[in-house]
């Protein structure tokens, strides 16, 4: 399961918003733009919005997700981005949308005007199944296996036989004529296509051997990678100036630029032809690279994830075994910039992890066998879940033949409904979503039930929500519930904002003993020195 919070952009989303994310892509020259699709097929964007790359109709940046209404109800199947950046997006019904930077006609609408709103390039009624972007050129794969390209063409990356920029989509022919393509990928200024018999064709920039044809001359038309004679390629990916190819037998090949060790050969020498890597490892099942980075990654049959190349400033020249379980995490944690190499699926369409299943069944009347009644409201839970939970209180309740073990409804009168519901939800989800004022009550509960982890989480919520108005109330609570770290934090906050805090209602509502103790302690702290 991929955690989108590993990309800083998604830390801007609330827990509720993150749980709705089904697909996502972080892009941009600094990894500061993002697009995500929800389970209800709503599309949202946020970030810096360089060149209008968010498709919102303007160039205004936003830290609040903005909805793209033109994609309402459409299922996104493919997305790619350029360096401008510009965006290509394909939907399940074969529609193509493009927006963003258009200085080289990479939007395919015949102009070089910036695309603040989406355009639909003319593909002669062809339906699109996959999209790919280079730095400033665009490529699509249609449902019937044709490849179209347009945009910047200084190195022949359009495959038109010339170096003139291409303002409209143009079918790539030459050696691809009559072939059925099944996959496409772009480097910064190069293009590759995989056809249904496992052959690979490349065209465009080849100065570092990016095309893998044994020389470093640019190619204005598709040429076949003859080094793969007798092999069947099933996946190709491109980095900034290098490529990776995976065969149907799980063999991995690399070629092109190697300044950062991105080929994984153990050195930094470029390779004009494909060379096998990871031959001493088990079968490779997935490879990853991105045209905006010099990072490479691979996943093996047993789920091991390796990375190499430019990784957070280091040059790793041999595949390095990571602790990740997902290949996307390599790009979140080690790529520069921290972008996504593909439109990432946060979960499989019809698959739920145990954690997700538990989260879904919390407070579900349909499946519960126990209710807690608090303030006249019910919370629906499952005895089996509470019996095996990390909470000693409930493990004892349902294993030691307490009276509650035989009840269908358990009354709770010492805690409020929001607090007790949050506690039960924590046992199902390991998360807490409460305002600081309610977190005080949950801190009380955590102290009573000896739930130290929950106690720490409550303290963090309170720290993050402290204000001049509530600071003294929170300090009082920290003292009452013996939360020493939180007490020290709140005390220092009160001292640092002493004038404002002493003018609040909460300050003058505390009992005299605490007020006297605070003044004495603050005095020793030097709060009253001129």
Secondary structure, DSSP 8 states (H G I E B T S, - for coil): ---GGGSGGGGGS-HHHHHTEEEEEEESTTS-EEEEEETT--EEEEE--GGGTT-SSS---EEEEEE-GGGTT--EEEEEE-SS-EEEEEETTS-EEEEE--TTSTTSSS--S-EEEEE----TT--EEEEEE-SSEEEEEETTS-EEEEE--TTSTT-SSS-S-EEEEEE--GGGTT--EEEEEE-SSEEEEEETTS-EEEEE--TTSTT-SSS---EEEEEE-GGGTT--EEEEEE-SSEEEEEETTS-EEEEE--TTSTT-SSS---EEEEEEE-TTSS-EEEEEE-TT--EEEEEETTS-EEEEEEETTEEEEEEEE-S-SSTHHHHHHT-SS---SS-EESS-TT---HHHHHHHHTT-TTT-SEEEEETTEEEEE-HHHHHTSS-HHHHHHHHTT-GGGG-SEEEE-SS-HHHHHHHHHHHHHS-----HHHHHHHHHHHHHTT-HHHHHHHHHHHHHT--TTTHHHHHHHHHHTT-HHHHHHHHHHHHHTHHHHTTSHHHHHS-HHHHHHHHHHHHHTTTT--
